[in-house]
């Protein structure tokens, strides 16, 4: 699911978009959604009753990746294709006394009910920026000869700007330092 809509981008621009512009903006929205979710390592749209696979472990605990943590509720766990009931989910970790085999399939719901405002703003701003710096190709035709001048392509410009990264900082996993002392 997209972080913003074509209509929201058009409203922020302040003018209606033509059909080709709408198609371009729709693709840019898809691209920026993928880049933001990858950068922040989390899903911003709500997933209901869906499954994800994790590599198993012979240990009695299994850490759930941060991508799935926002508002995660686990409804079922399958180990190597067999649904099991002897599991518990607490503190971002699945526990099971018998371990987790080779493949764990977790079914549940996760993600944000509404996309956070700063994420919407960053996504919209990136789409608008990409449109501004992606003029495409201009060509000139004289008789049977045609010359194309490429001023810039969206492939070169489709990265998250420093401003977008700053806006998304609080949604990105952080690294912490833990000091241990012997007592």
trRosetta pair geometry for C-beta under 8 A, 3 or more apart (Angstrom, degrees):
i j d omega theta_ij theta_ji phi_ij phi_ji
1 33 7.7 -153 98 -157 41 150
1 45 3.7 132 58 -123 121 167
2 5 6.6 117 95 -85 131 48
2 29 4.8 22 -149 148 129 117
2 30 6.5 -67 -96 -80 101 55
2 33 5.3 -116 -133 -61 54 145
3 29 7.1 -156 45 -169 76 88
3 32 6.9 -93 37 108 126 98
3 33 4.8 176 -10 -103 97 89
3 36 6.3 10 -43 58 157 150
3 44 6.0 33 -105 83 97 145
3 45 7.8 -126 -85 -51 57 97
3 115 5.3 137 -153 -142 71 154
3 119 5.9 -113 -159 142 128 100
3 120 6.1 -167 156 -100 93 56
3 123 4.1 -176 96 -72 131 168
4 8 4.7 -116 -174 76 100 137
4 9 6.1 104 129 -49 128 88
4 29 5.9 -124 68 -133 82 114
4 115 7.7 -125 -64 89 58 161
4 120 5.4 115 -80 -151 99 79
4 123 4.8 173 -9 105 114 123
4 124 5.1 133 -96 -68 171 84
4 127 7.2 -124 67 -1 134 144
5 8 4.7 103 55 2 78 99
5 9 7.3 -142 96 -1 46 84
5 29 7.5 33 -131 -135 16 161
6 9 5.8 -56 -154 37 35 111
6 10 6.3 35 150 -19 68 107
6 17 6.9 -102 173 44 104 148
6 22 5.3 51 -170 -150 146 85
6 25 5.1 110 -128 103 88 123
6 26 5.6 -26 -73 -72 119 80
6 29 6.9 -105 -69 -23 66 148
7 10 5.6 -53 -145 38 33 112
7 11 6.3 36 155 -22 65 104
8 11 5.7 -51 -147 34 31 113
8 12 6.5 30 154 -16 63 105
8 120 7.3 -74 162 -174 154 111
8 124 6.2 -96 128 -97 105 123
9 12 5.8 -57 -151 38 31 110
9 13 6.4 33 150 -20 65 106
9 17 7.8 25 98 -40 101 142
9 25 5.3 -177 87 -167 154 132
9 29 7.1 -121 -36 -72 140 113
9 124 5.6 -172 -98 -138 72 85
9 127 5.3 -62 -119 101 135 141
9 128 6.6 -175 -157 -61 95 86
10 13 5.6 -54 -148 36 32 113
10 15 7.2 -97 -169 85 81 41
10 16 6.1 26 -172 -128 129 38
10 17 4.9 -108 -101 -14 114 104
10 22 7.9 -11 -62 -97 125 85
10 25 7.5 62 -54 167 83 178
11 14 7.5 41 176 -72 32 36
12 124 5.3 99 0 173 167 132
12 128 6.5 -97 110 -62 122 138
13 17 7.4 79 54 -62 152 96
13 128 6.4 180 -80 -115 89 111
17 21 3.9 -135 -169 100 99 119
17 22 4.8 135 111 -62 124 75
17 25 6.3 -51 -142 -5 167 142
18 21 4.6 92 50 10 75 106
18 22 7.0 -133 95 -9 37 87
19 22 5.5 -49 -144 32 32 114
19 23 6.6 34 156 -20 63 102
20 23 5.6 -51 -151 34 35 113
20 24 6.5 35 152 -18 66 104
21 24 5.6 -53 -148 37 35 111
21 25 6.2 34 154 -18 68 107
21 131 7.8 50 -153 -137 95 131
22 25 5.7 -55 -144 39 30 110
22 26 6.2 36 154 -25 64 106
23 26 5.7 -52 -149 32 29 115
23 27 6.7 26 154 -14 62 104
24 27 5.9 -58 -155 37 32 108
24 28 6.3 31 150 -18 67 108
24 131 7.0 107 124 -107 124 96
25 28 5.5 -53 -145 39 34 113
25 29 6.2 40 153 -25 66 102
25 127 6.0 65 -149 177 80 126
25 131 7.0 -5 -88 -72 83 129
26 29 5.7 -50 -148 31 29 113
26 30 6.7 32 151 -19 61 103
27 30 5.6 -51 -151 34 35 114
27 31 6.4 34 151 -17 66 106
28 31 5.6 -55 -148 39 33 112
28 32 6.1 28 157 -16 69 107
28 126 7.8 -173 167 117 105 85
28 127 4.5 118 125 -133 124 87
28 130 5.2 173 -139 82 129 143
28 131 6.9 -61 -56 -54 169 86
28 154 7.5 -112 -93 -155 96 138
28 158 7.7 -143 -131 -112 78 110
29 32 6.0 -54 -139 40 29 105
29 33 6.2 36 156 -25 62 106
29 123 7.0 56 -138 168 73 112
29 127 5.8 7 -74 -93 66 140
30 33 5.9 -54 -150 31 26 114
30 34 6.7 24 154 -16 61 105
31 34 5.9 -58 -154 36 31 109
31 35 6.3 25 153 -15 67 109
31 158 5.6 -47 155 -161 143 133
32 35 5.6 -54 -143 41 35 111
32 36 6.0 34 159 -19 69 107
32 123 5.0 131 128 -146 128 78
32 126 4.7 145 -124 93 133 131
32 127 5.7 -92 -14 -60 151 84
32 130 7.7 -140 -61 -12 114 143
32 158 8.0 -122 -70 -155 70 92
32 160 7.9 112 -141 -88 80 84
33 36 6.1 -57 -143 38 26 106
33 37 6.2 20 160 -13 63 110
33 44 8.0 -125 -152 44 86 119
33 123 6.7 36 -76 -132 63 130
34 37 6.1 -59 -143 41 26 106
34 38 6.1 24 158 -17 63 112
35 38 5.8 -59 -146 40 27 110
35 39 6.0 27 156 -21 65 110
35 126 7.8 -145 74 163 136 162
35 158 7.4 -160 -53 163 147 87
35 159 7.4 176 -146 -144 147 37
35 160 5.5 175 148 -47 126 102
36 39 5.6 -53 -141 38 30 111
36 40 6.0 10 164 -1 66 112
36 44 7.3 -12 116 -12 116 138
36 119 6.5 115 171 -158 143 95
36 122 6.7 130 -111 106 130 120
36 123 6.0 -56 -33 -83 155 94
36 126 8.0 -168 -57 14 110 157
36 160 7.1 122 -81 -91 66 130
36 164 7.6 -100 -96 168 98 120
36 168 6.4 -152 -147 -108 92 148
37 40 6.3 -63 -137 50 26 97
37 41 7.8 99 164 -80 53 9
37 42 6.7 -117 -151 78 71 41
37 43 6.1 25 -143 -104 121 45
37 44 6.3 -124 -92 -1 93 94
38 41 7.1 20 -174 -74 30 51
39 160 5.9 10 -66 -7 157 160
39 165 7.0 -118 -177 -111 143 82
39 168 6.3 50 112 121 125 154
39 172 6.6 -57 142 -100 78 112
40 44 7.6 54 74 -53 147 104
40 119 7.9 -26 -39 -112 161 116
40 168 5.7 -111 -72 176 109 117
40 171 4.5 -17 -139 122 132 101
40 172 5.0 -109 -122 -87 62 63
40 173 7.8 124 -177 -13 51 69
41 65 7.9 -113 172 164 106 101
41 66 5.4 44 127 89 116 115
41 67 5.4 -97 168 -77 69 80
41 172 7.0 82 22 -145 94 62
41 173 5.5 -27 58 -11 135 114
42 66 6.3 -73 -75 136 93 85
42 67 5.3 -174 -103 -136 43 45
42 69 7.2 -68 -117 48 112 83
42 70 5.7 76 -171 -13 131 120
42 111 7.8 152 164 -113 89 69
42 171 6.7 -119 44 171 130 95
43 47 6.2 12 126 -20 157 116
43 67 6.2 67 -19 174 83 81
43 68 7.3 28 12 -98 114 46
43 70 7.2 -144 65 44 72 117
43 110 6.6 91 59 111 124 100
43 111 4.4 -59 106 -98 106 110
43 112 7.9 -163 113 10 68 77
44 111 6.5 76 144 -160 9 98
44 112 5.2 -19 -166 29 57 122
44 115 5.1 52 155 -120 119 86
44 116 7.2 -102 -145 14 114 84
44 119 5.8 -176 -129 156 153 161
44 171 8.0 9 -88 -169 108 146
45 111 5.5 -6 95 170 33 145
45 112 7.0 -48 -97 58 15 81
45 115 7.0 -20 -80 -71 66 96
46 71 7.9 -38 -117 85 89 137
46 109 7.1 7 -177 -176 89 99
46 110 7.7 -176 -147 99 54 31
46 111 4.4 -177 -105 91 33 111
46 112 6.3 -102 -61 83 77 36
46 113 5.4 36 -64 -103 134 42
47 50 4.5 -65 170 25 111 134
47 109 6.2 -175 95 -147 64 55
47 110 5.5 1 52 57 104 71
47 111 5.0 102 4 0 78 130
48 109 4.9 5 -122 -115 49 112
49 75 7.2 -20 -114 31 71 150
49 107 6.8 8 -162 178 56 99
49 108 7.5 -78 -105 176 32 10
49 109 6.2 -5 -37 -69 45 92
50 107 7.2 -162 104 -144 23 67
50 108 7.6 -37 60 67 57 42
50 109 7.4 95 22 -100 78 51
51 105 5.4 8 -175 180 125 98
51 106 6.5 157 -151 80 69 43
51 107 4.6 -33 -90 -92 89 75
51 108 8.0 96 -99 15 49 56
52 68 6.1 -136 37 -84 156 140
52 105 7.5 170 84 -151 28 58
52 106 5.7 -17 60 59 77 94
53 103 6.1 -22 -161 -169 111 99
53 104 6.9 141 -159 78 58 50
53 105 5.4 -28 -98 -98 73 70
53 106 7.8 167 -94 16 23 74
54 62 6.4 115 120 170 145 129
54 64 7.4 -94 -78 -118 152 58
54 65 7.4 -176 -107 -12 110 101
54 100 7.9 -28 96 159 109 146
54 103 7.7 144 75 -161 46 52
54 104 4.5 -22 64 67 94 105
54 105 7.9 178 21 -81 71 25
54 106 6.5 34 -3 -10 113 112
55 102 7.4 -54 -161 176 67 52
55 103 7.0 -50 -126 -104 39 54
55 104 7.5 20 100 20 12 91
56 62 7.5 -64 -146 -101 43 137
56 79 6.8 85 -111 -148 124 88
56 80 7.2 -1 -60 -52 151 85
56 99 7.5 71 172 152 104 90
56 100 4.2 -165 -152 116 84 90
56 101 4.4 -91 -141 89 161 52
56 102 4.6 151 26 154 133 3
56 103 5.6 -62 -31 -28 105 17
56 104 5.2 129 -89 -29 73 91
57 61 7.6 -35 92 80 141 44
57 62 5.4 167 28 -93 125 92
57 99 6.3 -128 104 -164 61 91
57 100 4.9 38 46 47 67 116
58 99 4.5 -15 -158 -148 40 150
58 100 7.5 -123 -75 41 20 66
59 62 7.3 148 80 -66 98 64
59 99 6.2 117 59 -122 19 91
59 100 7.6 -11 63 13 61 102
60 95 5.8 28 146 -160 86 80
60 96 6.1 -147 -159 75 68 46
60 97 5.6 0 -132 -122 122 28
60 98 7.6 101 -112 35 83 19
60 99 5.9 -74 -82 -77 49 56
61 93 5.2 -6 -168 178 108 122
61 94 6.9 149 -159 82 53 51
61 95 5.0 -21 -100 -101 75 77
62 93 6.7 147 71 -163 41 71
62 94 4.5 -15 60 61 99 101
62 95 7.7 -177 20 -78 70 34
62 96 7.7 4 0 16 109 100
62 100 5.2 44 -54 -37 136 161
62 104 6.3 54 175 10 171 170
63 92 6.6 15 -153 132 74 93
63 93 5.6 -38 -100 -105 52 83
64 68 5.6 -93 167 75 109 117
64 69 6.3 137 107 -77 112 82
64 72 6.7 168 137 139 157 174
64 89 7.7 33 -35 -144 138 107
64 92 5.4 -130 47 -176 99 66
64 93 6.7 -153 -2 -90 84 28
64 94 6.5 95 -53 -20 97 92
64 106 7.3 46 -117 -57 110 177
65 68 5.8 80 73 13 79 97
65 69 7.6 -130 108 -30 43 93
66 69 5.2 -44 -149 5 45 126
66 173 5.2 31 153 -81 173 129
68 72 5.5 65 144 -93 83 131
68 106 7.6 84 166 91 164 139
68 110 4.9 43 -170 119 69 176
69 72 5.4 -73 -140 -14 30 124
69 92 5.8 -3 -117 -119 120 105
69 110 7.1 95 55 -152 6 129
70 110 6.1 108 72 179 65 88
70 111 5.8 54 84 -117 111 22
70 112 5.9 -28 141 -53 142 72
71 109 7.5 -46 125 120 94 86
71 110 5.9 148 83 -146 71 53
71 111 6.6 -61 60 59 110 24
71 112 6.9 127 12 -89 133 38
71 113 7.5 -31 75 -30 178 83
72 89 7.8 -116 122 168 111 142
72 108 6.0 55 -171 120 79 141
72 109 7.4 166 -144 88 42 48
72 110 4.2 0 -96 -99 71 109
73 108 5.2 -170 92 -169 53 111
73 109 5.2 5 51 53 97 89
73 110 7.4 -174 21 -69 56 66
74 77 6.7 20 172 -55 124 95
74 87 8.0 -82 129 115 141 125
74 89 4.4 126 29 -33 136 160
74 94 7.2 127 -101 -93 173 105
74 106 5.9 -62 -130 -168 109 104
74 107 7.3 100 -160 76 66 48
74 108 4.2 -71 -109 -71 39 141
75 107 5.4 -62 66 107 92 92
75 108 5.0 156 4 -98 79 67
75 109 7.5 53 -20 -7 114 82
76 83 6.1 -38 -173 -139 113 109
76 106 7.7 157 87 -160 56 41
76 107 4.1 7 56 51 97 118
76 108 7.5 -171 31 -56 59 71
77 83 7.3 121 82 -151 44 61
77 84 5.7 -43 94 60 94 90
77 87 4.6 5 40 24 152 164
77 94 6.5 134 -108 -151 147 141
77 96 7.6 -152 117 -61 153 136
77 104 6.5 -20 -166 -167 96 98
77 105 7.3 150 -160 80 45 55
77 106 5.8 -10 -108 -107 76 66
77 107 7.5 -148 -69 23 34 77
78 81 6.1 -12 161 -155 121 11
78 82 6.1 160 -161 74 84 25
78 83 4.8 -46 -96 -86 87 53
78 84 6.8 138 -122 5 33 77
78 104 7.2 152 80 -159 53 48
78 105 4.2 -5 56 56 105 105
78 107 7.7 53 -7 -14 98 104
79 82 6.0 -31 67 63 69 84
79 84 5.2 15 8 -12 108 131
79 96 7.6 -151 -61 112 141 171
79 100 5.6 -142 -121 -158 115 56
79 101 4.4 123 174 17 101 129
79 103 7.5 143 -161 81 44 53
79 104 5.8 -15 -104 -104 66 74
80 101 4.2 -95 -30 155 110 155
80 102 5.7 71 -88 41 100 88
80 103 5.6 107 -91 49 50 84
81 103 7.4 42 -33 79 70 117
81 105 7.6 60 -88 2 36 129
84 87 6.0 93 103 -25 106 106
84 96 7.0 48 119 -134 145 143
86 96 5.8 96 109 -143 84 92
86 97 6.7 -61 150 28 122 96
86 98 6.9 63 94 9 135 111
87 94 5.7 -13 -172 -171 118 100
87 95 6.8 150 -159 76 64 45
87 96 4.6 -34 -102 -77 77 105
88 94 7.3 150 77 -156 42 53
88 95 5.0 -17 60 58 93 97
88 96 7.5 165 18 -70 67 58
89 93 7.4 172 -148 86 54 38
89 94 5.4 -25 -96 -98 76 68
89 95 7.9 176 -83 16 29 72
90 93 6.4 -25 74 61 58 83
90 95 7.1 -21 34 4 96 116
94 100 7.4 83 103 -88 122 134
94 104 7.4 165 77 176 158 153
94 106 7.2 -135 -61 -97 147 124
96 99 6.5 -83 93 32 99 6
96 100 6.1 113 51 -71 129 78
100 104 4.9 -25 -178 -66 119 125
101 104 7.1 140 61 -65 92 76
112 115 6.1 112 96 -95 135 35
112 116 6.5 -96 -143 -31 163 80
115 119 5.3 -118 173 85 94 121
115 120 5.3 112 113 -60 119 95
116 119 4.6 85 67 6 86 109
116 120 7.2 -157 95 -8 43 86
116 171 6.9 -173 46 -79 147 131
117 120 5.7 -57 -148 35 33 110
117 121 6.3 30 157 -18 68 106
118 121 5.6 -52 -144 37 34 113
118 122 6.2 34 157 -19 66 105
118 167 5.0 -169 -179 176 102 94
118 168 7.1 171 132 -84 108 46
118 170 7.5 61 73 45 158 114
118 171 7.6 -175 88 -22 117 121
119 122 5.8 -52 -146 37 30 110
119 123 6.3 30 154 -19 63 107
119 167 7.8 164 -83 133 34 105
119 168 6.7 73 -103 -107 72 88
119 171 6.4 46 -75 -31 110 166
120 123 5.8 -57 -147 38 29 110
120 124 6.2 26 157 -16 65 108
121 124 5.9 -57 -146 39 28 109
121 125 6.1 26 157 -18 64 111
121 167 6.4 -124 89 -170 107 150
122 125 5.8 -57 -143 39 28 111
122 126 6.3 28 158 -20 63 107
122 160 7.9 16 171 -147 114 108
122 163 7.9 -176 -125 120 86 77
122 164 4.4 109 -162 -143 103 81
122 167 4.3 -179 -75 90 115 136
122 168 5.5 43 -88 -51 177 96
123 126 6.0 -57 -150 34 28 110
123 127 6.6 26 155 -18 63 106
124 127 5.9 -57 -151 35 31 109
124 128 6.3 27 155 -15 66 108
125 128 5.8 -56 -147 40 31 110
125 129 6.1 33 153 -21 65 108
125 161 7.8 -87 123 38 109 131
125 163 7.0 -89 132 109 146 122
125 164 6.5 -172 83 -82 115 94
125 167 7.9 110 36 3 142 161
126 129 5.5 -53 -144 37 31 113
126 130 6.2 33 156 -21 65 105
126 160 6.4 -46 -109 -121 138 64
126 161 6.6 -168 -104 6 86 99
126 164 5.3 35 -66 -85 111 148
127 130 5.8 -53 -147 35 29 111
127 131 6.6 31 153 -19 62 104
128 131 5.8 -53 -151 34 32 112
128 132 6.5 30 152 -20 64 108
129 132 5.7 -59 -151 35 32 111
129 133 6.4 1 162 3 68 110
129 157 7.7 -155 130 166 89 118
129 161 6.4 -35 123 -33 173 137
130 133 6.5 -72 -141 49 27 90
130 134 5.6 12 166 -12 67 127
130 154 6.1 52 -177 -139 107 96
130 157 5.5 148 -129 117 72 117
130 158 6.0 41 -121 -92 128 72
131 134 6.2 -70 -131 43 22 104
133 152 6.2 -81 160 130 74 155
133 157 4.8 165 100 -125 119 154
134 152 6.1 -123 -117 109 42 104
134 153 6.8 22 -138 -179 91 23
134 154 4.3 28 -126 -79 142 80
134 157 5.7 -134 -66 42 94 144
135 138 7.4 -17 136 -37 112 103
135 151 4.9 -7 65 74 120 133
135 152 6.1 79 31 47 83 100
136 151 7.5 31 67 45 30 98
136 152 7.9 -23 -27 72 18 67
136 153 7.6 63 -115 -111 40 57
137 148 5.4 -1 -179 -172 118 111
137 149 7.1 154 -160 75 67 44
137 150 5.2 -31 -107 -99 87 73
137 151 7.6 173 -103 14 36 76
138 148 7.3 153 82 -156 39 61
138 149 5.1 -18 67 61 90 97
138 151 6.9 39 5 -17 105 112
139 146 5.8 13 176 180 118 103
139 147 6.7 168 -155 87 70 43
139 148 4.3 -29 -99 -100 95 74
139 149 7.2 173 -89 16 41 67
140 146 7.0 166 84 -154 44 59
140 147 5.1 -8 57 58 94 92
140 148 8.0 -178 20 -81 63 34
140 149 7.6 35 -5 -9 100 104
141 145 7.2 165 -153 91 55 48
141 146 4.4 -17 -102 -103 82 89
141 147 8.0 -177 -79 22 40 60
142 145 5.4 -12 67 67 82 97
142 146 7.8 166 24 -85 56 43
150 153 6.7 -8 -177 -50 116 95
152 156 6.2 -108 -165 58 81 130
152 157 6.6 50 164 -35 117 120
153 156 5.3 98 65 4 79 97
153 157 7.4 -172 96 4 44 91
154 157 5.7 -72 -145 50 40 100
154 158 5.4 46 160 -40 79 110
155 158 6.3 -46 -131 21 23 112
160 164 4.5 -120 -169 87 92 130
160 165 5.5 111 130 -56 119 85
160 168 7.6 -41 -170 16 146 144
161 164 4.7 100 54 5 77 99
161 165 7.0 -139 97 -3 43 87
162 165 5.6 -54 -147 38 34 113
162 166 6.3 38 153 -22 66 104
163 166 5.7 -52 -150 34 31 112
163 167 6.5 30 152 -18 63 105
164 167 5.7 -55 -149 37 34 111
164 168 6.2 20 156 -10 67 113
165 168 5.9 -65 -143 46 29 104
165 169 6.8 63 151 -63 61 80
166 169 5.7 -16 -158 -28 34 117
168 171 5.2 -68 -170 48 71 109
168 172 6.0 77 133 -38 89 102
169 172 5.8 -58 -150 23 33 115
